[in-house]
Amino acid sequence: MSPLEVTTPTLVALTAVVTAAAIWLIILAVRLTKRPRNRPNPSSDLVDQARELKSLGQIRDAVFLVRGETGMSQRAAARFVNRL
């Protein structure tokens, strides 16, 4: 057997390491897209729209609007709307 031959256990181990690294990179990419670093400040129009929805009792819609426009998390958008 030459030193360059790959045995089955070595191939299985190598495959496991490569697969684990790929999964880790995918998880990292998903987490980074869920938490953008540069979140835009809410515009005055967005604040007015969210405030109007909240006054009409449509708090879930206001939170959804804020999340869609700013990329905030559910918790952050809910806090933002509650403070209006």
VMD Tcl script that builds the backbone (N, CA, C; Angstrom):
set m [mol new atoms 252]
animate dup $m
set s [atomselect $m all]
$s set {name element resname resid chain x y z} {
  {N N MET 1 A 0.844 -1.167 0.000}
  {CA C MET 1 A 0.000 0.000 0.000}
  {C C MET 1 A 0.898 1.242 0.000}
  {N N SER 2 A 0.642 2.140 -0.941}
  {CA C SER 2 A 1.444 3.358 -1.034}
  {C C SER 2 A 0.876 4.420 -0.091}
  {N N PRO 3 A 1.661 5.419 0.276}
  {CA C PRO 3 A 1.206 6.429 1.223}
  {C C PRO 3 A 0.069 7.308 0.682}
  {N N LEU 4 A -0.156 7.300 -0.636}
  {CA C LEU 4 A -1.196 8.138 -1.219}
  {C C LEU 4 A -2.538 7.428 -1.336}
  {N N GLU 5 A -2.590 6.151 -1.025}
  {CA C GLU 5 A -3.861 5.433 -1.091}
  {C C GLU 5 A -4.753 5.869 0.056}
  {N N VAL 6 A -6.036 6.002 -0.234}
  {CA C VAL 6 A -7.004 6.422 0.774}
  {C C VAL 6 A -7.820 5.209 1.168}
  {N N THR 7 A -7.817 4.903 2.446}
  {CA C THR 7 A -8.582 3.757 2.923}
  {C C THR 7 A -10.006 4.201 3.235}
  {N N THR 8 A -10.889 3.247 3.374}
  {CA C THR 8 A -12.291 3.553 3.633}
  {C C THR 8 A -12.494 4.337 4.926}
  {N N PRO 9 A -11.881 3.953 6.047}
  {CA C PRO 9 A -12.067 4.757 7.264}
  {C C PRO 9 A -11.570 6.194 7.114}
  {N N THR 10 A -10.475 6.373 6.394}
  {CA C THR 10 A -9.952 7.717 6.173}
  {C C THR 10 A -10.914 8.531 5.327}
  {N N LEU 11 A -11.484 7.913 4.316}
  {CA C LEU 11 A -12.432 8.588 3.441}
  {C C LEU 11 A -13.702 8.963 4.205}
  {N N VAL 12 A -14.166 8.088 5.061}
  {CA C VAL 12 A -15.351 8.374 5.867}
  {C C VAL 12 A -15.077 9.543 6.819}
  {N N ALA 13 A -13.932 9.543 7.455}
  {CA C ALA 13 A -13.575 10.624 8.371}
  {C C ALA 13 A -13.447 11.954 7.637}
  {N N LEU 14 A -12.811 11.927 6.487}
  {CA C LEU 14 A -12.658 13.137 5.687}
  {C C LEU 14 A -14.010 13.673 5.239}
  {N N THR 15 A -14.886 12.792 4.833}
  {CA C THR 15 A -16.238 13.192 4.416}
  {C C THR 15 A -16.994 13.816 5.589}
  {N N ALA 16 A -16.855 13.243 6.772}
  {CA C ALA 16 A -17.530 13.772 7.951}
  {C C ALA 16 A -17.019 15.174 8.297}
  {N N VAL 17 A -15.724 15.379 8.210}
  {CA C VAL 17 A -15.147 16.689 8.519}
  {C C VAL 17 A -15.620 17.736 7.510}
  {N N VAL 18 A -15.599 17.398 6.244}
  {CA C VAL 18 A -16.034 18.339 5.204}
  {C C VAL 18 A -17.521 18.651 5.364}
  {N N THR 19 A -18.336 17.645 5.657}
  {CA C THR 19 A -19.769 17.852 5.846}
  {C C THR 19 A -20.035 18.737 7.049}
  {N N ALA 20 A -19.344 18.495 8.157}
  {CA C ALA 20 A -19.514 19.317 9.354}
  {C C ALA 20 A -19.123 20.765 9.088}
  {N N ALA 21 A -18.042 20.971 8.345}
  {CA C ALA 21 A -17.608 22.333 8.013}
  {C C ALA 21 A -18.639 23.029 7.130}
  {N N ALA 22 A -19.208 22.318 6.172}
  {CA C ALA 22 A -20.218 22.903 5.296}
  {C C ALA 22 A -21.467 23.284 6.086}
  {N N ILE 23 A -21.901 22.424 6.983}
  {CA C ILE 23 A -23.080 22.721 7.807}
  {C C ILE 23 A -22.817 23.929 8.696}
  {N N TRP 24 A -21.633 23.999 9.287}
  {CA C TRP 24 A -21.281 25.130 10.129}
  {C C TRP 24 A -21.309 26.436 9.335}
  {N N LEU 25 A -20.789 26.423 8.114}
  {CA C LEU 25 A -20.791 27.630 7.279}
  {C C LEU 25 A -22.204 28.046 6.907}
  {N N ILE 26 A -23.069 27.092 6.635}
  {CA C ILE 26 A -24.463 27.407 6.307}
  {C C ILE 26 A -25.158 28.043 7.511}
  {N N ILE 27 A -24.957 27.472 8.689}
  {CA C ILE 27 A -25.571 28.029 9.898}
  {C C ILE 27 A -25.056 29.442 10.154}
  {N N LEU 28 A -23.781 29.653 9.978}
  {CA C LEU 28 A -23.198 30.978 10.164}
  {C C LEU 28 A -23.802 31.981 9.182}
  {N N ALA 29 A -23.944 31.582 7.927}
  {CA C ALA 29 A -24.519 32.474 6.919}
  {C C ALA 29 A -25.966 32.829 7.254}
  {N N VAL 30 A -26.733 31.861 7.717}
  {CA C VAL 30 A -28.126 32.127 8.082}
  {C C VAL 30 A -28.203 33.090 9.258}
  {N N ARG 31 A -27.370 32.891 10.251}
  {CA C ARG 31 A -27.378 33.787 11.412}
  {C C ARG 31 A -26.982 35.209 11.034}
  {N N LEU 32 A -26.028 35.353 10.148}
  {CA C LEU 32 A -25.604 36.688 9.740}
  {C C LEU 32 A -26.675 37.402 8.934}
  {N N THR 33 A -27.440 36.666 8.141}
  {CA C THR 33 A -28.498 37.318 7.366}
  {C C THR 33 A -29.674 37.691 8.242}
  {N N LYS 34 A -29.867 36.997 9.362}
  {CA C LYS 34 A -30.966 37.329 10.256}
  {C C LYS 34 A -30.649 38.540 11.114}
  {N N ARG 35 A -29.388 38.847 11.312}
  {CA C ARG 35 A -28.988 39.975 12.141}
  {C C ARG 35 A -28.084 40.911 11.348}
  {N N PRO 36 A -28.670 41.721 10.462}
  {CA C PRO 36 A -27.811 42.637 9.711}
  {C C PRO 36 A -27.139 43.642 10.640}
  {N N ARG 37 A -25.905 43.958 10.369}
  {CA C ARG 37 A -25.137 44.844 11.248}
  {C C ARG 37 A -25.565 46.304 11.113}
  {N N ASN 38 A -25.881 46.735 9.926}
  {CA C ASN 38 A -26.241 48.133 9.702}
  {C C ASN 38 A -27.737 48.252 9.468}
  {N N ARG 39 A -28.462 48.319 10.546}
  {CA C ARG 39 A -29.910 48.459 10.420}
  {C C ARG 39 A -30.238 49.921 10.157}
  {N N PRO 40 A -31.111 50.145 9.191}
  {CA C PRO 40 A -31.472 51.533 8.924}
  {C C PRO 40 A -32.348 52.096 10.042}
  {N N ASN 41 A -32.230 53.391 10.261}
  {CA C ASN 41 A -33.101 54.039 11.231}
  {C C ASN 41 A -34.483 54.158 10.618}
  {N N PRO 42 A -35.513 53.941 11.408}
  {CA C PRO 42 A -36.870 54.056 10.869}
  {C C PRO 42 A -37.152 55.478 10.408}
  {N N SER 43 A -37.739 55.585 9.240}
  {CA C SER 43 A -38.076 56.903 8.718}
  {C C SER 43 A -39.295 57.443 9.455}
  {N N SER 44 A -39.513 58.745 9.319}
  {CA C SER 44 A -40.672 59.345 9.981}
  {C C SER 44 A -41.967 58.814 9.388}
  {N N ASP 45 A -41.961 58.477 8.087}
  {CA C ASP 45 A -43.155 57.892 7.466}
  {C C ASP 45 A -43.472 56.532 8.072}
  {N N LEU 46 A -42.433 55.742 8.297}
  {CA C LEU 46 A -42.635 54.422 8.901}
  {C C LEU 46 A -43.167 54.566 10.320}
  {N N VAL 47 A -42.626 55.511 11.065}
  {CA C VAL 47 A -43.090 55.742 12.435}
  {C C VAL 47 A -44.564 56.148 12.417}
  {N N ASP 48 A -44.922 57.036 11.491}
  {CA C ASP 48 A -46.321 57.480 11.393}
  {C C ASP 48 A -47.246 56.325 11.031}
  {N N GLN 49 A -46.826 55.485 10.073}
  {CA C GLN 49 A -47.652 54.345 9.664}
  {C C GLN 49 A -47.808 53.348 10.810}
  {N N ALA 50 A -46.730 53.063 11.500}
  {CA C ALA 50 A -46.787 52.113 12.611}
  {C C ALA 50 A -47.640 52.671 13.747}
  {N N ARG 51 A -47.505 53.954 14.015}
  {CA C ARG 51 A -48.302 54.583 15.071}
  {C C ARG 51 A -49.795 54.528 14.719}
  {N N GLU 52 A -50.112 54.752 13.455}
  {CA C GLU 52 A -51.515 54.689 13.021}
  {C C GLU 52 A -52.072 53.275 13.162}
  {N N LEU 53 A -51.285 52.276 12.729}
  {CA C LEU 53 A -51.734 50.888 12.877}
  {C C LEU 53 A -51.936 50.535 14.346}
  {N N LYS 54 A -51.038 50.999 15.193}
  {CA C LYS 54 A -51.164 50.713 16.627}
  {C C LYS 54 A -52.418 51.362 17.201}
  {N N SER 55 A -52.695 52.588 16.793}
  {CA C SER 55 A -53.886 53.278 17.306}
  {C C SER 55 A -55.172 52.598 16.847}
  {N N LEU 56 A -55.122 51.884 15.722}
  {CA C LEU 56 A -56.282 51.144 15.218}
  {C C LEU 56 A -56.373 49.751 15.829}
  {N N GLY 57 A -55.436 49.427 16.720}
  {CA C GLY 57 A -55.447 48.123 17.364}
  {C C GLY 57 A -54.784 47.025 16.546}
  {N N GLN 58 A -54.099 47.395 15.493}
  {CA C GLN 58 A -53.443 46.424 14.611}
  {C C GLN 58 A -51.953 46.353 14.937}
  {N N ILE 59 A -51.675 45.947 16.149}
  {CA C ILE 59 A -50.295 45.920 16.631}
  {C C ILE 59 A -49.462 44.908 15.860}
  {N N ARG 60 A -50.033 43.739 15.576}
  {CA C ARG 60 A -49.276 42.721 14.824}
  {C C ARG 60 A -48.897 43.233 13.443}
  {N N ASP 61 A -49.811 43.952 12.798}
  {CA C ASP 61 A -49.512 44.516 11.481}
  {C C ASP 61 A -48.432 45.592 11.581}
  {N N ALA 62 A -48.470 46.375 12.649}
  {CA C ALA 62 A -47.449 47.405 12.842}
  {C C ALA 62 A -46.073 46.771 13.035}
  {N N VAL 63 A -46.026 45.707 13.830}
  {CA C VAL 63 A -44.754 44.997 14.047}
  {C C VAL 63 A -44.262 44.398 12.738}
  {N N PHE 64 A -45.166 43.800 11.983}
  {CA C PHE 64 A -44.805 43.215 10.690}
  {C C PHE 64 A -44.259 44.287 9.745}
  {N N LEU 65 A -44.886 45.444 9.722}
  {CA C LEU 65 A -44.429 46.549 8.875}
  {C C LEU 65 A -43.025 46.992 9.265}
  {N N VAL 66 A -42.806 47.175 10.561}
  {CA C VAL 66 A -41.494 47.626 11.037}
  {C C VAL 66 A -40.425 46.592 10.717}
  {N N ARG 67 A -40.749 45.307 10.920}
  {CA C ARG 67 A -39.771 44.258 10.604}
  {C C ARG 67 A -39.416 44.260 9.127}
  {N N GLY 68 A -40.427 44.404 8.273}
  {CA C GLY 68 A -40.188 44.375 6.839}
  {C C GLY 68 A -39.366 45.545 6.338}
  {N N GLU 69 A -39.575 46.702 6.941}
  {CA C GLU 69 A -38.880 47.899 6.479}
  {C C GLU 69 A -37.473 48.047 7.053}
  {N N THR 70 A -37.246 47.524 8.255}
  {CA C THR 70 A -35.962 47.765 8.917}
  {C C THR 70 A -35.097 46.521 9.061}
  {N N GLY 71 A -35.702 45.336 8.981}
  {CA C GLY 71 A -34.941 44.117 9.207}
  {C C GLY 71 A -34.766 43.797 10.683}
  {N N MET 72 A -35.525 44.481 11.540}
  {CA C MET 72 A -35.436 44.223 12.979}
  {C C MET 72 A -35.955 42.822 13.286}
  {N N SER 73 A -35.535 42.301 14.412}
  {CA C SER 73 A -36.063 41.025 14.879}
  {C C SER 73 A -37.495 41.238 15.370}
  {N N GLN 74 A -38.199 40.140 15.603}
  {CA C GLN 74 A -39.571 40.211 16.113}
  {C C GLN 74 A -39.603 40.961 17.440}
  {N N ARG 75 A -38.679 40.615 18.318}
  {CA C ARG 75 A -38.640 41.232 19.644}
  {C C ARG 75 A -38.344 42.730 19.558}
  {N N ALA 76 A -37.359 43.107 18.738}
  {CA C ALA 76 A -36.988 44.517 18.623}
  {C C ALA 76 A -38.116 45.327 17.997}
  {N N ALA 77 A -38.762 44.776 16.988}
  {CA C ALA 77 A -39.870 45.496 16.344}
  {C C ALA 77 A -41.047 45.638 17.297}
  {N N ALA 78 A -41.327 44.616 18.083}
  {CA C ALA 78 A -42.425 44.689 19.056}
  {C C ALA 78 A -42.130 45.761 20.113}
  {N N ARG 79 A -40.887 45.816 20.581}
  {CA C ARG 79 A -40.507 46.854 21.541}
  {C C ARG 79 A -40.652 48.245 20.929}
  {N N PHE 80 A -40.229 48.368 19.673}
  {CA C PHE 80 A -40.322 49.653 18.974}
  {C C PHE 80 A -41.781 50.105 18.882}
  {N N VAL 81 A -42.661 49.202 18.468}
  {CA C VAL 81 A -44.076 49.544 18.321}
  {C C VAL 81 A -44.689 49.853 19.680}
  {N N ASN 82 A -44.353 49.091 20.698}
  {CA C ASN 82 A -44.910 49.335 22.034}
  {C C ASN 82 A -44.498 50.697 22.585}
  {N N ARG 83 A -43.351 51.199 22.169}
  {CA C ARG 83 A -42.868 52.487 22.664}
  {C C ARG 83 A -43.474 53.676 21.917}
  {N N LEU 84 A -44.179 53.404 20.837}
  {CA C LEU 84 A -44.778 54.507 20.069}
  {C C LEU 84 A -45.919 55.146 20.828}
}
mol reanalyze $m
mol bondsrecalc $m
mol representation Tube
mol addrep $m
